[in-house]
Amino acid sequence: MQNLPSVLAVLAAYLIGSLSFAVIISRGMGLDDPRQYGSGNPGATNVLRSGNRLAAVLTLAFDALKGYVPVMLALVYGPAWGLGEVAVSFVGLAAFLGHLWPVFFGFKGGKGVATAAGVLLALNPWLGLATLLTWVIIAAFFRYSSLASIVAALFAPFYQLLIWGVSPALLAVCSMSLLLLWRHQPNMRKLFAGTESRLGAKPAVSHGPTPKHPTHQQPGHAHAHGHRHTHKKGHK
């Protein structure tokens, strides 16, 4: 990690990860900004709450690709520039960090589940598939995306240790898992409170303050007011 190509690869990965596709795709399709409704998280699950499944699928795919592509490029072309396994792991971690703190969107990003999955699939396809399968099973049974993400994040490092042992990839896997758990703290509180939204739930999207309606006089009041005027006129 001490040579210039490694530093440039990590920086490029961070910039790619900083592309918030939830916002970019929503804008391109004329949808509400995902940071303004639901959980406020710019990710595929929250975009799904807009009711537009295509936008959610595209967000999921591109968020995963921005984790997968930098790592694959580093694996394929990195050795010719002196990039070893440690540098490749840092490339994956940098793409993930870009999603969490995107330089192009005020450092306010998503939780990184899809991007982490893309990184894992590139670093170790079997580890990525095992982690994804864990997510799918939990999501199918409990219908909570956040719970599925939390469980998958907990299991990923154990899969790596138990099956593939200690390797340079373990640092990236553990770091992403810890950050995923940290970013899901609000969801944990909602899960315990029973207020967490299930997959596919569509909350009401606020389009601005409710317009104020003019206050109408009560008919009885208006009648009494008119009666008093009539009464006064008769005594003149």
Secondary structure, 3 states (H helix, E strand, C coil): CCCHHHHHHHHHHHHHHCCCHHHHHHHHCCCCCHHHCCCCCCCHHHHHCCCCHHHHHHHHHHHHHHHHHHHHHHHHHHHHHCCCHHHHHHHHHHHHHHHHCCHHHCCCCCCCHHHHHHHHHHHCHHHHHHHHHHHHHHHHHHCCHHHHHHHHHHHHHHHHHHHHCCCHHHHHHHHHHHHHHHHCHHHHHHHHHCCCCCCCCCCCCCCCCCCCCCCCCCHHHHHHHHHHHHHHHHCC
